[in-house]
């Protein structure tokens, strides 16, 4: 039997390690999803009725000279409307997502922000047979995310998990977030480009924890009852318009 030098043994070991890594490498750079590893073939072709098409058409960060409302009706800027699309802002930060395959929501810069459509029902965003689409005080709503995530590439409604984080729903992780909006100062808005502050809480969580908070790491999270998050909805053009 020929003698194998340490150098030869090292080469063989490295080659074996490379083969093993190529065959079994983790396809996800971040934390594995809660539902296990999923691949593209696992994702249905049409998970939702509203596909995301191309880049979102949005304006620059809010400024008094910006026409964020995209219409000129008297109440367009300071009332929340079913069927309309918005960026969500809190304390100068915008609601976007991290790079995890689930795209957990967190607040940060405008360039990472997402566009959400306000929906009255999951089957229909607007009230039927009426022009009145205003979300009233203590009105309920779902938020549609046009981008979705790795597991819902055609878009999905916002959901949250048992660790409290919010994300676009996908696979079996479909604990949809049903929000209740508490209007703070909407009746006091006078400037056409101002938007009122809205306190958001959850309704009907199985855990009975219907609060929402922004954690110290800027992630949007489920919380105990009594907590709410104060946000502003800045109207933008819907991606499909």
N, C-alpha and C positions, 0 to 999 in steps of 0.2 A: 504493500500500500504506500503510495508516494506521500512524502511529508508535505503538509500544507503550512506555508509560512503564515505568521500573524497578519501580514499585509493581505495575503490571498483570502484568509478567513474574513477579514474586515470587508473586503470587496463583496464576497458572497453574502454576508449579513446585510449590507446596505442594499444590495439588489433585491434580496428577499423582502426587506422592509418596504421598499418602493412598490413592489407588486402588491403586497398586502394593503398598503395605503390607497393605491389606485382602485383596488377592488372594493374597499369598504369605507371610503372616505365619507364623512358627514357632509351632505349637500347643503347644509344650512350653516352660515357663519356664526349665527347667534344661538340663543337657547332653543332647544328643540320644542316644537309646539306641544301643547297639552294633549292633543289627540294622537300623538305619535307622528312618525315621519310620513309625510304625504308627498306624492309626486304629481306631475301634471296630469297623468292619466287618471288619477283619482278624482279630479275636479270635473263636475258636470259641465257640459258645453254652455248651458244656459241656466245659471242659478237664479237669475232675476230677470224681471221684465224690462228694466231700464239699463241698457248697456252704457259703458263709459267709452266715449269716442274721442280719441285724440287729446290734445292739450286743453286745459280749462281756459276759457276766455275771461280773465279777471283784470281788474284795474290795479294800479299801484297802491301802496299802503295809504290808509285814510289821511286825507288832508282836506281842509275846508273848501278847496277848489275842485276836489274830485266829485264826479257825478256817480257816487256809489249806488244810488237807487236805480238808475237806468230807466226811470220813468218820472213823470212830473206831477202825479196826483198828490193831493193835499196830505194824505196819510201814508204815502209810500215809504217814508224814511223812518217813521217812529212807531209803526205798528208791524207786528210779526204776521206774515201772511202764509197760509197754507199754499203749497205748490211753488213758492218762490225759493230761490237759492241764496245762501248766505255763507260768509266767513264768520267764525265765532271768535270773539276777542275778549280777553280778560286781563286787566291791569297792563295793557299795552302789548301783551303777547297774543299770538294767534294759535288756534287749535290745529295741530298737525299730527304727525305720527313718527315713531321711531323706525329703525331699520329691521326690527324683528320680522320674521315672516308673517306674524299676525298684525303687524303695524299698530301697536298699542298707541293710543292717543296721548299726546302731551302738548303743552303750550310752549311756543318758541317763536322763532322769526317768521316773518311773512312768507319768505320764499319756500318754507316747508309746510305752509298752511294747506288745508283741504277745503273743498266746497261741499256743503251739505244742503239737501233739499228738505224743507219742512213738510211733513206729511201727516194728515189727520188720521188716516188708516194705512195699514200696510198694503191694502188692495187698491187704494185710491188716495192720492195726495190731497186732493181738493174736495170741498163740499160739492155735492152734486146739485145741479139745477138752481144755482144762485151765484150772484156776483160777489157776495159777501164771503171773503176768505180770511177775515181777521181772526187771529188767535186771541181769544178773550183771556182775562185774568183767571188763573187756575185752569186754563185750557190744556188739553193733552195733545201730545205730538210724538211722532217718530222722526228720526233723522236718517235720511238716505245718504250714504257715502258713495259717490260716483266711482271712485278708484278701487274700493274694496281692498283686498290683500292677496297674498299668495294663494289662498284657498277660496277666494271669491273674486276672480279677476273681472267679472262683469259688473261689479258693484254689489253692495249689500247694505242692509240697515245696521245701525250702530247696536252693539250688544255689549254685555259685560260678563266676566267670569267670576268664579268663586274666590279668586284672589283680589277682586275688586277692580281690576283694570277694564277699561273700555277699548273696543276694537271693532272693525267691521266683522260681522258674523261670517262663519265659514264652517264647512264640514258639519259635525254634530254640535258645535259650539254656537248655539242659537238662542241664548237667553237674551232676547231682544230688550233693549232699553226703552221703556215707555215713560216719557218725560211729562212733568207738569210745570207749566210756566206761571210764575208769580210776577206780575208787572209792577215795577217799582215806581217809576215817575213818568210813565208814558203820557199822561194827561197834561203834564207840565212842559212838554217839549214845544218850543216855539220856532227854533231855527229849522229850516227845511232839510238840512243835512245832518241833523242830530239824530241819534237813536237812543231809545230808553234802555235802562238797565233792567235785566230780567233775572230773577232767581230761579234756577232749575233744581228740581228734586225728581225722584223716581216714584213710580206708582206700581204697586203689585209685585214687588220682588218676592221671590219664594223665601228668601232669608228674612223678610220683613225689615231689612235694612234699606230704607228708601232715601237715605241721604247721599249727597255728592260732595266731594271736596277736591281741591287741587293740592296734591302732596308737595312736600319740600323739594322733590326732584322734578316738579312741574307736570307729573302725570295726572291725568283725570282719573278719579277713582271713586268707587262706591264707598259709602260711609254709613255710620249709624244714623238713625232718625234724628232730625233736628238740624242736620247740616245741609247747607245748600251752596251752590256755586253761583256767583253773580257774573253774568256775561252780557255782552252786547252782540247783537246779530247785525252784521254789515252786509247789506244786500249787494249781490253781484249777478252777473249774467250766468244763467244755467248752462252747463257744458253742451247740452243738446239743442239749445235755442239757435 
